[in-house]
Amino acid sequence: MWDIGRVSQYLGVERSPWYTMIERKEIPHYRIGKLARFKPGEIDEWLIRKRCQAETTIRVRKPLSRGPCGDAKRIVQKAIDEVRLQGYTSFGESDRIKGLGKEG
C-alpha cells in the first residue's frame, strides 16, 4: 500500500489536493488510524474511471494515445484546479476576509 507521498510521486502531482479528495471520499483509500493508504491497482482503476467519465461529459479535441481512456495527469490536474477554485467567488475574487493578519 502507498502513502500520499508515493501517490503524489507516481502521478507527478503535489500532495495538498489529495487531502481534500480523501476528505470528500473522491478517491479510493483506506484509513489506518489517522493515516490514509492507497492500493496501486485501485488508483489506476480510479484514474481510468475518471477519464472515461470525462470523455462522456466533455468533448475531447484530439484523441489521446495513452491507455484505454487517456491521460492520468490531465485528470488529476482538473481535480486540483477544482480544489483551488473553492476559495474564490464566481467573480474571481477571494471570499476570504481582507485586513486580518498580525494585530498589533
C-alpha positions as CSV (number, residue, x, y, z in Angstrom):
1,M,0.0,0.0,0.0
2,W,1.1,3.5,-0.8
3,D,1.0,6.7,1.3
4,I,0.1,10.1,-0.1
5,G,3.8,10.9,-0.9
6,R,4.1,7.8,-3.1
7,V,0.8,8.5,-4.9
8,S,1.9,12.1,-5.5
9,Q,5.2,10.9,-6.8
10,Y,3.6,8.2,-9.0
11,L,1.2,10.8,-10.6
12,G,3.7,13.7,-10.6
13,V,1.2,15.9,-8.6
14,E,1.6,17.9,-5.4
15,R,0.4,16.4,-2.1
16,S,-2.0,19.1,-1.0
17,P,-5.0,18.2,-3.3
18,W,-5.0,14.6,-2.1
19,Y,-6.1,15.5,1.4
20,T,-9.2,17.3,0.1
21,M,-10.1,14.4,-2.1
22,I,-9.7,12.0,0.8
23,E,-12.0,14.1,3.0
24,R,-14.6,14.2,0.2
25,K,-14.2,10.4,-0.4
26,E,-13.5,11.1,-4.0
27,I,-10.5,8.7,-4.3
28,P,-10.3,5.1,-3.1
29,H,-8.3,4.9,0.1
30,Y,-8.1,3.1,3.4
31,R,-7.7,4.6,6.9
32,I,-5.2,3.1,9.3
33,G,-5.7,5.2,12.3
34,K,-5.2,8.8,11.1
35,L,-3.1,7.6,8.1
36,A,-4.5,7.3,4.6
37,R,-3.2,4.4,2.4
38,F,-3.8,3.6,-1.2
39,K,-3.7,0.4,-3.3
40,P,-1.8,1.0,-6.5
41,G,-4.3,-1.0,-8.6
42,E,-7.3,0.9,-7.2
43,I,-5.5,4.2,-8.0
44,D,-5.1,3.1,-11.7
45,E,-8.7,1.9,-11.9
46,W,-9.9,5.3,-10.4
47,L,-7.9,7.2,-13.0
48,I,-9.4,5.2,-15.8
49,R,-12.9,5.7,-14.4
50,K,-12.3,9.4,-14.1
51,R,-11.0,9.6,-17.7
52,C,-14.0,7.6,-19.0
53,Q,-16.4,9.9,-17.1
54,A,-14.7,13.0,-18.5
55,E,-15.0,11.7,-22.1
56,T,-18.7,11.2,-21.7
57,T,-19.3,14.7,-20.3
58,I,-16.8,16.8,-22.3
59,R,-15.8,16.8,-25.9
60,V,-12.1,15.8,-26.4
61,R,-10.5,17.9,-29.2
62,K,-7.8,15.4,-30.2
63,P,-7.6,11.6,-29.5
64,L,-5.4,10.5,-26.6
65,S,-2.9,7.7,-27.2
66,R,-2.3,6.6,-23.6
67,G,-4.3,3.7,-22.1
68,P,-7.9,2.8,-22.7
69,C,-9.3,6.1,-21.5
70,G,-6.5,8.7,-21.6
71,D,-4.0,10.8,-19.7
72,A,-4.0,10.5,-15.9
73,K,-2.0,13.7,-15.3
74,R,-4.7,15.8,-17.1
75,I,-7.4,14.2,-14.9
76,V,-5.5,14.8,-11.7
77,Q,-4.8,18.4,-12.8
78,K,-8.5,19.0,-13.4
79,A,-9.2,17.8,-9.8
80,I,-6.5,20.1,-8.4
81,D,-7.9,23.1,-10.3
82,E,-11.4,22.3,-8.9
83,V,-10.0,22.3,-5.4
84,R,-8.1,25.5,-5.9
85,L,-11.2,27.3,-7.2
86,Q,-13.1,26.7,-4.0
87,G,-11.6,29.8,-2.2
88,Y,-12.9,32.2,-4.8
89,T,-16.4,33.6,-5.7
90,S,-17.9,33.3,-9.1
91,F,-16.5,36.8,-9.9
92,G,-12.9,35.6,-9.4
93,E,-12.5,37.5,-6.1
94,S,-11.3,35.9,-2.9
95,D,-14.1,35.2,-0.4
96,R,-11.6,35.5,2.5
97,I,-11.7,38.4,4.9
98,K,-9.1,41.1,4.0
99,G,-7.2,43.0,6.5
100,L,-6.7,40.2,9.0
101,G,-3.2,39.4,9.9
102,K,-0.9,40.4,12.7
103,E,-2.9,42.5,15.1
104,G,-0.7,45.0,16.9
